[in-house]
Amino acid sequence: MNTVNDIIDGMTPIDGGFHVKDLNDEHCVDVMRMAYDWRVVLGRRGHVIYDHGWCYFGHGHDENGHPRSMHTARLRAIAAAIAWDGTGSPDGYDKQAC
């Protein structure tokens, strides 16, 4: 069984985040660190152009009043990116970025 650290260690670091997976010959899913959150992005392979992004907040409180952190935001974003097939929106995001 893979641990969270095993999964993170297996991702490819890119400028500003991690490459999670390729979807096809054109598109990929990456997780990018922003100032106050982590973002799951649907982009073009090569990690230069992003078509859309979804934010996972690393500040404030969630809908149940629990404090958020950049650590939990990163874990939520990575889990969503791994599970997401690239259609619709990834699960559990807090805000559409673009």
C-alpha positions in Angstrom: 0.0 0.0 0.0 1.4 3.4 -1.0 1.5 6.1 1.7 0.9 9.8 0.9 4.6 10.4 1.0 5.2 7.6 -1.5 2.7 9.2 -3.9 4.2 12.6 -3.5 7.7 11.3 -3.9 6.6 9.6 -7.2 5.3 12.8 -8.7 7.5 14.9 -11.0 8.5 18.3 -9.7 7.8 21.2 -12.1 8.3 24.9 -11.7 5.8 25.9 -9.0 4.4 22.5 -8.2 4.1 18.9 -9.3 3.1 17.0 -12.5 0.5 14.5 -11.4 -0.4 12.7 -14.7 -0.8 12.8 -18.4 -4.4 12.5 -19.7 -3.6 12.1 -23.4 -1.2 13.4 -26.0 -2.2 17.0 -25.4 -3.3 17.5 -21.8 -2.0 16.8 -18.3 -3.0 17.4 -14.7 -0.7 19.3 -12.4 -0.9 20.7 -8.8 0.5 24.2 -8.4 1.3 26.1 -5.2 -0.2 29.6 -5.1 0.2 32.2 -2.4 -2.7 31.1 -0.3 -3.8 27.8 -1.7 -2.9 24.8 -3.9 -4.4 24.6 -7.3 -5.3 21.6 -9.5 -4.8 22.6 -13.1 -5.7 21.1 -16.5 -2.9 22.1 -18.8 -1.1 21.4 -22.0 1.7 18.9 -21.8 4.9 20.8 -21.3 3.4 22.7 -18.3 3.5 26.1 -19.9 -0.2 26.7 -20.8 -3.0 26.0 -18.4 -6.6 25.7 -19.6 -8.4 25.8 -16.2 -7.7 25.6 -12.5 -9.5 24.8 -9.2 -8.3 26.2 -5.8 -8.0 24.2 -2.6 -7.8 26.9 0.1 -4.9 26.8 2.5 -6.2 29.5 4.8 -9.3 30.3 6.9 -11.8 27.7 8.0 -13.7 25.0 6.2 -17.5 24.8 6.1 -17.4 22.9 9.5 -15.3 25.5 11.2 -12.0 23.6 11.1 -8.9 25.6 10.3 -7.3 25.0 7.0 -3.6 24.9 6.3 -1.3 24.8 3.3 -0.4 21.2 4.2 -4.0 20.0 4.2 -4.7 22.0 1.0 -1.8 20.3 -0.7 -3.0 16.9 0.3 -6.6 17.6 -0.8 -5.4 19.0 -4.2 -3.1 16.0 -4.8 -5.9 13.5 -3.9 -8.3 15.2 -6.2 -5.8 15.4 -9.0 -5.0 11.7 -8.8 -8.7 10.7 -8.8 -9.8 13.2 -11.5 -10.2 12.0 -15.1 -9.9 15.5 -16.6 -13.6 15.9 -17.4 -15.9 18.2 -15.5 -14.3 19.5 -12.3 -12.1 17.7 -9.7 -13.8 16.8 -6.4 -13.7 19.0 -3.3 -12.4 22.3 -4.8 -13.2 25.6 -3.0 -13.2 28.0 -6.0 -12.7 27.9 -9.7 -9.6 29.8 -10.6 -10.0 30.5 -14.3 
